[in-house]
Amino acid sequence: MTASEDIKPVLTPTKILKCRNAECKVWVRDEFATTEQTCPICKGPMIKSIKHLPAVQNKIKRQPRKPKSEFDF
C-alpha cells in the first residue's frame, strides 16, 4: 500500500440533480445546475437526489490585470 492509497477524501452529502431516464446515467451537482432542470445529454427531466461526494472548492475569479504603463519600472 502506498501513501496515496491511505489518504481518502472526506465525503459529504451533496444535493444533486439526476436524469429520470433509467438508461441515462447523467447527474450534476445542484450548485452547478442550470435553472432549466433538463438533462444536458438526453434532454429528459431531472430529479433531485443526494450523493456522498468530496467537497468542491470553488475557485475565486481573479480580477483582470491592469496593463503596465511604459513608464512604470
Summary of the structure (lengths in Angstrom):
residues: 73
radius of gyration: 20.2
end to end distance: 53.0
largest distance: 63.8
contacts: 115
relative contact order: 0.27
helix: 10%
strand: 32%
